[in-house]
């Protein structure tokens, strides 16, 4: 899977003010296991990606297309 997906997962989690512990618990996995997902150290299955999207309350497409710069680009909000 594209490495940007793992970074997007981490950024979305942080912007939603969710802890790794909370997300790991929702996914029925260890915190260290979930951390490996965010660091891209393990292959992410489609089923796990679906569950992460559900925990974040976003679509899978949102995770794939997420661009954090859109949240902080002040020129777009004027």
LINGINOR-V334067 format. One line per field, one symbol per residue. psi: psi as a letter, one per 40 degrees, with the letter a starting at -180 (. if undefined). Layout:
psi: ???
//
This chain:
psi: ihdddddddddddddefiidddddddefiiddddddddefeihhiddddddddddefiidddddehhddddegddee.
//
